[in-house]
Amino acid sequence: VEAARQHQRNRFAGTDIASNADMRPAQIRKYCALDEPCQALMKTAMRQLQLTARAYHRVLKLSRTIADLAGSEAITQVHLAEALQYRPKLDLM
């Protein structure tokens, strides 16, 4: 965890951002870029889970944190899938 936090400090050095949670949309686009398989997964998730733009950004920030904890420079489908599983489920019954 400490290594992930240090990586975030290095990433955001010289900015007013302290952690992935503080990223705004411009930083999310810069630091949470997705490859094509991840984009396809996210597109499917957005449609099936009916995610809002706000939820989309939250999933990306969480994916970035999960990737940091794994020591990965890139967000992978595994990181994205893990972040998506933490989405709250609606009980419609």
N, CA, C and O atoms as a GROMACS GRO file, in nm:
protein
  372
    1VAL      N    1   0.084  -0.119   0.000
    1VAL     CA    2   0.000   0.000   0.000
    1VAL      C    3   0.088   0.125   0.000
    1VAL      O    4   0.061   0.221  -0.072
    2GLU      N    5   0.193   0.122   0.080
    2GLU     CA    6   0.281   0.238   0.086
    2GLU      C    7   0.348   0.264  -0.049
    2GLU      O    8   0.365   0.379  -0.089
    3ALA      N    9   0.386   0.158  -0.118
    3ALA     CA   10   0.447   0.174  -0.251
    3ALA      C   11   0.348   0.237  -0.349
    3ALA      O   12   0.386   0.322  -0.430
    4ALA      N   13   0.222   0.197  -0.341
    4ALA     CA   14   0.120   0.255  -0.428
    4ALA      C   15   0.100   0.403  -0.396
    4ALA      O   16   0.085   0.485  -0.487
    5ARG      N   17   0.099   0.436  -0.269
    5ARG     CA   18   0.082   0.578  -0.230
    5ARG      C   19   0.202   0.661  -0.277
    5ARG      O   20   0.185   0.774  -0.320
    6GLN      N   21   0.322   0.604  -0.268
    6GLN     CA   22   0.441   0.675  -0.315
    6GLN      C   23   0.434   0.695  -0.466
    6GLN      O   24   0.471   0.801  -0.517
    7HIS      N   25   0.387   0.596  -0.536
    7HIS     CA   26   0.372   0.607  -0.682
    7HIS      C   27   0.275   0.721  -0.716
    7HIS      O   28   0.299   0.797  -0.810
    8GLN      N   29   0.167   0.732  -0.641
    8GLN     CA   30   0.071   0.840  -0.663
    8GLN      C   31   0.134   0.976  -0.631
    8GLN      O   32   0.113   1.073  -0.704
    9ARG      N   33   0.210   0.984  -0.524
    9ARG     CA   34   0.278   1.111  -0.491
    9ARG      C   35   0.371   1.152  -0.605
    9ARG      O   36   0.376   1.268  -0.643
   10ASN      N   37   0.445   1.055  -0.659
   10ASN     CA   38   0.536   1.084  -0.770
   10ASN      C   39   0.458   1.126  -0.894
   10ASN      O   40   0.497   1.221  -0.963
   11ARG      N   41   0.350   1.058  -0.924
   11ARG     CA   42   0.268   1.088  -1.041
   11ARG      C   43   0.214   1.230  -1.036
   11ARG      O   44   0.211   1.300  -1.137
   12PHE      N   45   0.170   1.272  -0.918
   12PHE     CA   46   0.104   1.401  -0.905
   12PHE      C   47   0.194   1.511  -0.848
   12PHE      O   48   0.145   1.617  -0.809
   13ALA      N   49   0.323   1.486  -0.843
   13ALA     CA   50   0.417   1.587  -0.791
   13ALA      C   51   0.401   1.716  -0.871
   13ALA      O   52   0.392   1.715  -0.994
   14GLY      N   53   0.397   1.827  -0.800
   14GLY     CA   54   0.385   1.957  -0.864
   14GLY      C   55   0.242   1.995  -0.899
   14GLY      O   56   0.219   2.097  -0.964
   15THR      N   57   0.146   1.915  -0.856
   15THR     CA   58   0.005   1.947  -0.880
   15THR      C   59  -0.065   1.960  -0.745
   15THR      O   60  -0.005   1.936  -0.640
   16ASP      N   61  -0.191   1.997  -0.749
   16ASP     CA   62  -0.269   2.006  -0.625
   16ASP      C   63  -0.341   1.874  -0.595
   16ASP      O   64  -0.427   1.869  -0.507
   17ILE      N   65  -0.306   1.770  -0.669
   17ILE     CA   66  -0.369   1.639  -0.651
   17ILE      C   67  -0.282   1.555  -0.557
   17ILE      O   68  -0.161   1.546  -0.576
   18ALA      N   69  -0.346   1.496  -0.456
   18ALA     CA   70  -0.272   1.414  -0.360
   18ALA      C   71  -0.286   1.265  -0.387
   18ALA      O   72  -0.196   1.187  -0.353
   19SER      N   73  -0.397   1.225  -0.447
   19SER     CA   74  -0.419   1.082  -0.470
   19SER      C   75  -0.509   1.063  -0.592
   19SER      O   76  -0.564   1.159  -0.646
   20ASN      N   77  -0.524   0.938  -0.633
   20ASN     CA   78  -0.610   0.909  -0.748
   20ASN      C   79  -0.752   0.959  -0.726
   20ASN      O   80  -0.818   1.003  -0.820
   21ALA      N   81  -0.799   0.952  -0.603
   21ALA     CA   82  -0.936   0.995  -0.572
   21ALA      C   83  -0.958   1.143  -0.602
   21ALA      O   84  -1.072   1.185  -0.626
   22ASP      N   85  -0.852   1.222  -0.602
   22ASP     CA   86  -0.862   1.366  -0.624
   22ASP      C   87  -0.860   1.406  -0.772
   22ASP      O   88  -0.876   1.523  -0.805
   23MET      N   89  -0.839   1.309  -0.862
   23MET     CA   90  -0.828   1.342  -1.004
   23MET      C   91  -0.958   1.400  -1.058
   23MET      O   92  -1.068   1.355  -1.024
   24ARG      N   93  -0.943   1.500  -1.142
   24ARG     CA   94  -1.054   1.559  -1.215
   24ARG      C   95  -1.056   1.497  -1.356
   24ARG      O   96  -0.962   1.426  -1.393
   25PRO      N   97  -1.160   1.521  -1.434
   25PRO     CA   98  -1.170   1.455  -1.566
   25PRO      C   99  -1.046   1.467  -1.654
   25PRO      O  100  -1.009   1.370  -1.720
   26ALA      N  101  -0.980   1.581  -1.657
   26ALA     CA  102  -0.860   1.595  -1.741
   26ALA      C  103  -0.749   1.500  -1.695
   26ALA      O  104  -0.682   1.439  -1.778
   27GLN      N  105  -0.731   1.487  -1.564
   27GLN     CA  106  -0.629   1.396  -1.512
   27GLN      C  107  -0.670   1.251  -1.534
   27GLN      O  108  -0.586   1.165  -1.560
   28ILE      N  109  -0.799   1.223  -1.522
   28ILE     CA  110  -0.847   1.087  -1.545
   28ILE      C  111  -0.814   1.046  -1.689
   28ILE      O  112  -0.768   0.935  -1.712
   29ARG      N  113  -0.839   1.135  -1.785
   29ARG     CA  114  -0.806   1.104  -1.925
   29ARG      C  115  -0.657   1.080  -1.942
   29ARG      O  116  -0.616   0.993  -2.019
   30LYS      N  117  -0.576   1.155  -1.870
   30LYS     CA  118  -0.430   1.143  -1.884
   30LYS      C  119  -0.376   1.018  -1.815
   30LYS      O  120  -0.296   0.946  -1.874
   31TYR      N  121  -0.419   0.991  -1.693
   31TYR     CA  122  -0.358   0.886  -1.612
   31TYR      C  123  -0.436   0.754  -1.610
   31TYR      O  124  -0.387   0.655  -1.556
   32CYS      N  125  -0.553   0.752  -1.667
   32CYS     CA  126  -0.636   0.630  -1.666
   32CYS      C  127  -0.670   0.586  -1.807
   32CYS      O  128  -0.780   0.538  -1.833
   33ALA      N  129  -0.577   0.603  -1.898
   33ALA     CA  130  -0.601   0.564  -2.037
   33ALA      C  131  -0.623   0.413  -2.045
   33ALA      O  132  -0.555   0.335  -1.977
   34LEU      N  133  -0.718   0.373  -2.128
   34LEU     CA  134  -0.752   0.232  -2.143
   34LEU      C  135  -0.712   0.183  -2.282
   34LEU      O  136  -0.731   0.254  -2.381
   35ASP      N  137  -0.658   0.060  -2.288
   35ASP     CA  138  -0.632   0.001  -2.418
   35ASP      C  139  -0.765  -0.047  -2.478
   35ASP      O  140  -0.869  -0.037  -2.414
   36GLU      N  141  -0.760  -0.098  -2.601
   36GLU     CA  142  -0.885  -0.135  -2.668
   36GLU      C  143  -0.966  -0.242  -2.595
   36GLU      O  144  -1.087  -0.227  -2.584
   37PRO      N  145  -0.903  -0.350  -2.544
   37PRO     CA  146  -0.984  -0.449  -2.470
   37PRO      C  147  -1.050  -0.389  -2.346
   37PRO      O  148  -1.164  -0.423  -2.313
   38CYS      N  149  -0.980  -0.301  -2.277
   38CYS     CA  150  -1.039  -0.235  -2.159
   38CYS      C  151  -1.152  -0.141  -2.200
   38CYS      O  152  -1.254  -0.133  -2.132
   39GLN      N  153  -1.134  -0.071  -2.312
   39GLN     CA  154  -1.240   0.017  -2.360
   39GLN      C  155  -1.366  -0.063  -2.393
   39GLN      O  156  -1.477  -0.020  -2.364
   40ALA      N  157  -1.347  -0.181  -2.455
   40ALA     CA  158  -1.462  -0.265  -2.489
   40ALA      C  159  -1.532  -0.314  -2.362
   40ALA      O  160  -1.655  -0.315  -2.355
   41LEU      N  161  -1.454  -0.355  -2.262
   41LEU     CA  162  -1.512  -0.400  -2.135
   41LEU      C  163  -1.589  -0.287  -2.069
   41LEU      O  164  -1.700  -0.307  -2.019
   42MET      N  165  -1.531  -0.168  -2.069
   42MET     CA  166  -1.596  -0.054  -2.005
   42MET      C  167  -1.723  -0.014  -2.079
   42MET      O  168  -1.823   0.023  -2.017
   43LYS      N  169  -1.719  -0.020  -2.211
   43LYS     CA  170  -1.838   0.013  -2.291
   43LYS      C  171  -1.952  -0.084  -2.259
   43LYS      O  172  -2.067  -0.043  -2.243
   44THR      N  173  -1.920  -0.212  -2.249
   44THR     CA  174  -2.020  -0.313  -2.214
   44THR      C  175  -2.074  -0.287  -2.074
   44THR      O  176  -2.195  -0.293  -2.051
   45ALA      N  177  -1.985  -0.260  -1.980
   45ALA     CA  178  -2.027  -0.234  -1.842
   45ALA      C  179  -2.116  -0.110  -1.834
   45ALA      O  180  -2.215  -0.109  -1.761
   46MET      N  181  -2.079  -0.006  -1.907
   46MET     CA  182  -2.159   0.117  -1.905
   46MET      C  183  -2.302   0.088  -1.952
   46MET      O  184  -2.399   0.138  -1.894
   47ARG      N  185  -2.312   0.008  -2.056
   47ARG     CA  186  -2.444  -0.024  -2.112
   47ARG      C  187  -2.523  -0.116  -2.018
   47ARG      O  188  -2.639  -0.089  -1.987
   48GLN      N  189  -2.460  -0.224  -1.973
   48GLN     CA  190  -2.532  -0.322  -1.892
   48GLN      C  191  -2.562  -0.273  -1.751
   48GLN      O  192  -2.668  -0.303  -1.695
   49LEU      N  193  -2.470  -0.196  -1.694
   49LEU     CA  194  -2.490  -0.146  -1.557
   49LEU      C  195  -2.552  -0.008  -1.555
   49LEU      O  196  -2.582   0.046  -1.449
   50GLN      N  197  -2.572   0.050  -1.674
   50GLN     CA  198  -2.629   0.184  -1.688
   50GLN      C  199  -2.552   0.285  -1.603
   50GLN      O  200  -2.610   0.360  -1.524
   51LEU      N  201  -2.421   0.286  -1.623
   51LEU     CA  202  -2.336   0.377  -1.546
   51LEU      C  203  -2.347   0.520  -1.598
   51LEU      O  204  -2.356   0.543  -1.718
   52THR      N  205  -2.348   0.613  -1.507
   52THR     CA  206  -2.345   0.755  -1.542
   52THR      C  207  -2.200   0.795  -1.569
   52THR      O  208  -2.108   0.718  -1.544
   53ALA      N  209  -2.181   0.916  -1.620
   53ALA     CA  210  -2.046   0.967  -1.642
   53ALA      C  211  -1.970   0.974  -1.509
   53ALA      O  212  -1.851   0.945  -1.503
   54ARG      N  213  -2.040   1.013  -1.405
   54ARG     CA  214  -1.977   1.020  -1.273
   54ARG      C  215  -1.931   0.881  -1.228
   54ARG      O  216  -1.820   0.865  -1.176
   55ALA      N  217  -2.016   0.781  -1.246
   55ALA     CA  218  -1.980   0.644  -1.209
   55ALA      C  219  -1.864   0.594  -1.294
   55ALA      O  220  -1.775   0.524  -1.244
   56TYR      N  221  -1.864   0.629  -1.422
   56TYR     CA  222  -1.755   0.593  -1.512
   56TYR      C  223  -1.622   0.645  -1.458
   56TYR      O  224  -1.523   0.571  -1.453
   57HIS      N  225  -1.619   0.770  -1.418
   57HIS     CA  226  -1.496   0.828  -1.364
   57HIS      C  227  -1.455   0.762  -1.233
   57HIS      O  228  -1.336   0.741  -1.209
   58ARG      N  229  -1.552   0.728  -1.150
   58ARG     CA  230  -1.519   0.661  -1.024
   58ARG      C  231  -1.458   0.524  -1.049
   58ARG      O  232  -1.363   0.484  -0.981
   59VAL      N  233  -1.512   0.452  -1.145
   59VAL     CA  234  -1.457   0.320  -1.179
   59VAL      C  235  -1.315   0.334  -1.231
   59VAL      O  236  -1.228   0.255  -1.195
   60LEU      N  237  -1.291   0.434  -1.315
   60LEU     CA  238  -1.156   0.454  -1.368
   60LEU      C  239  -1.057   0.489  -1.257
   60LEU      O  240  -0.945   0.438  -1.256
   61LYS      N  241  -1.096   0.576  -1.165
   61LYS     CA  242  -1.006   0.612  -1.055
   61LYS      C  243  -0.977   0.491  -0.967
   61LYS      O  244  -0.863   0.471  -0.925
   62LEU      N  245  -1.078   0.411  -0.940
   62LEU     CA  246  -1.056   0.291  -0.860
   62LEU      C  247  -0.968   0.191  -0.936
   62LEU      O  248  -0.883   0.127  -0.875
   63SER      N  249  -0.988   0.178  -1.065
   63SER     CA  250  -0.904   0.090  -1.147
   63SER      C  251  -0.759   0.134  -1.142
   63SER      O  252  -0.668   0.051  -1.134
   64ARG      N  253  -0.737   0.266  -1.146
   64ARG     CA  254  -0.600   0.319  -1.138
   64ARG      C  255  -0.537   0.283  -1.004
   64ARG      O  256  -0.419   0.246  -0.998
   65THR      N  257  -0.615   0.292  -0.896
   65THR     CA  258  -0.564   0.257  -0.763
   65THR      C  259  -0.533   0.108  -0.755
   65THR      O  260  -0.430   0.070  -0.700
   66ILE      N  261  -0.620   0.025  -0.809
   66ILE     CA  262  -0.597  -0.119  -0.809
   66ILE      C  263  -0.471  -0.152  -0.889
   66ILE      O  264  -0.391  -0.236  -0.847
   67ALA      N  265  -0.453  -0.086  -1.003
   67ALA     CA  266  -0.331  -0.106  -1.082
   67ALA      C  267  -0.208  -0.062  -1.004
   67ALA      O  268  -0.105  -0.129  -1.008
   68ASP      N  269  -0.217   0.050  -0.933
   68ASP     CA  270  -0.105   0.097  -0.851
   68ASP      C  271  -0.070  -0.006  -0.743
   68ASP      O  272   0.048  -0.033  -0.719
   69LEU      N  273  -0.172  -0.062  -0.679
   69LEU     CA  274  -0.148  -0.163  -0.576
   69LEU      C  275  -0.081  -0.288  -0.634
   69LEU      O  276  -0.004  -0.355  -0.566
   70ALA      N  277  -0.112  -0.318  -0.760
   70ALA     CA  278  -0.053  -0.433  -0.827
   70ALA      C  279   0.085  -0.401  -0.885
   70ALA      O  280   0.153  -0.490  -0.936
   71GLY      N  281   0.125  -0.273  -0.876
   71GLY     CA  282   0.254  -0.233  -0.931
   71GLY      C  283   0.254  -0.221  -1.083
   71GLY      O  284   0.358  -0.232  -1.146
   72SER      N  285   0.137  -0.200  -1.141
   72SER     CA  286   0.122  -0.194  -1.286
   72SER      C  287   0.113  -0.049  -1.333
   72SER      O  288   0.042   0.033  -1.275
   73GLU      N  289   0.187  -0.019  -1.438
   73GLU     CA  290   0.180   0.115  -1.498
   73GLU      C  291   0.048   0.134  -1.572
   73GLU      O  292  -0.007   0.244  -1.574
   74ALA      N  293  -0.002   0.027  -1.633
   74ALA     CA  294  -0.124   0.035  -1.713
   74ALA      C  295  -0.241  -0.029  -1.640
   74ALA      O  296  -0.223  -0.123  -1.561
   75ILE      N  297  -0.358   0.022  -1.666
   75ILE     CA  298  -0.481  -0.040  -1.618
   75ILE      C  299  -0.512  -0.156  -1.712
   75ILE      O  300  -0.518  -0.138  -1.834
   76THR      N  301  -0.533  -0.274  -1.655
   76THR     CA  302  -0.565  -0.392  -1.736
   76THR      C  303  -0.712  -0.429  -1.717
   76THR      O  304  -0.782  -0.371  -1.634
   77GLN      N  305  -0.757  -0.526  -1.795
   77GLN     CA  306  -0.895  -0.573  -1.782
   77GLN      C  307  -0.919  -0.630  -1.642
   77GLN      O  308  -1.029  -0.617  -1.588
   78VAL      N  309  -0.818  -0.692  -1.584
   78VAL     CA  310  -0.831  -0.747  -1.448
   78VAL      C  311  -0.858  -0.635  -1.348
   78VAL      O  312  -0.945  -0.648  -1.262
   79HIS      N  313  -0.783  -0.525  -1.360
   79HIS     CA  314  -0.802  -0.411  -1.269
   79HIS      C  315  -0.941  -0.350  -1.288
   79HIS      O  316  -1.009  -0.318  -1.191
   80LEU      N  317  -0.980  -0.336  -1.412
   80LEU     CA  318  -1.110  -0.277  -1.444
   80LEU      C  319  -1.224  -0.366  -1.394
   80LEU      O  320  -1.321  -0.317  -1.336
   81ALA      N  321  -1.212  -0.496  -1.416
   81ALA     CA  322  -1.315  -0.590  -1.370
   81ALA      C  323  -1.327  -0.588  -1.219
   81ALA      O  324  -1.438  -0.595  -1.164
   82GLU      N  325  -1.213  -0.579  -1.150
   82GLU     CA  326  -1.219  -0.573  -1.003
   82GLU      C  327  -1.290  -0.446  -0.958
   82GLU      O  328  -1.374  -0.451  -0.867
   83ALA      N  329  -1.259  -0.335  -1.020
   83ALA     CA  330  -1.324  -0.209  -0.983
   83ALA      C  331  -1.475  -0.216  -1.009
   83ALA      O  332  -1.554  -0.167  -0.929
   84LEU      N  333  -1.513  -0.277  -1.120
   84LEU     CA  334  -1.655  -0.288  -1.153
   84LEU      C  335  -1.730  -0.376  -1.055
   84LEU      O  336  -1.848  -0.352  -1.029
   85GLN      N  337  -1.664  -0.476  -1.001
   85GLN     CA  338  -1.734  -0.564  -0.907
   85GLN      C  339  -1.768  -0.493  -0.776
   85GLN      O  340  -1.856  -0.540  -0.703
   86TYR      N  341  -1.702  -0.384  -0.747
   86TYR     CA  342  -1.731  -0.310  -0.624
   86TYR      C  343  -1.849  -0.215  -0.638
   86TYR      O  344  -1.890  -0.152  -0.540
   87ARG      N  345  -1.905  -0.204  -0.760
   87ARG     CA  346  -2.021  -0.117  -0.779
   87ARG      C  347  -2.137  -0.168  -0.696
   87ARG      O  348  -2.160  -0.289  -0.690
   88PRO      N  349  -2.210  -0.079  -0.630
   88PRO     CA  350  -2.325  -0.125  -0.551
   88PRO      C  351  -2.432  -0.187  -0.640
   88PRO      O  352  -2.457  -0.141  -0.752
   89LYS      N  353  -2.492  -0.289  -0.589
   89LYS     CA  354  -2.601  -0.356  -0.662
   89LYS      C  355  -2.734  -0.300  -0.613
   89LYS      O  356  -2.753  -0.280  -0.493
   90LEU      N  357  -2.823  -0.275  -0.705
   90LEU     CA  358  -2.956  -0.227  -0.668
   90LEU      C  359  -3.048  -0.346  -0.644
   90LEU      O  360  -3.056  -0.437  -0.726
   91ASP      N  361  -3.115  -0.344  -0.533
   91ASP     CA  362  -3.213  -0.448  -0.503
   91ASP      C  363  -3.350  -0.395  -0.545
   91ASP      O  364  -3.409  -0.311  -0.478
   92LEU      N  365  -3.398  -0.445  -0.656
   92LEU     CA  366  -3.523  -0.394  -0.712
   92LEU      C  367  -3.645  -0.470  -0.661
   92LEU      O  368  -3.756  -0.445  -0.709
   93MET      N  369  -3.630  -0.558  -0.570
   93MET     CA  370  -3.742  -0.637  -0.517
   93MET      C  371  -3.800  -0.570  -0.394
   93MET      O  372  -3.895  -0.622  -0.336
   0.00000   0.00000   0.00000
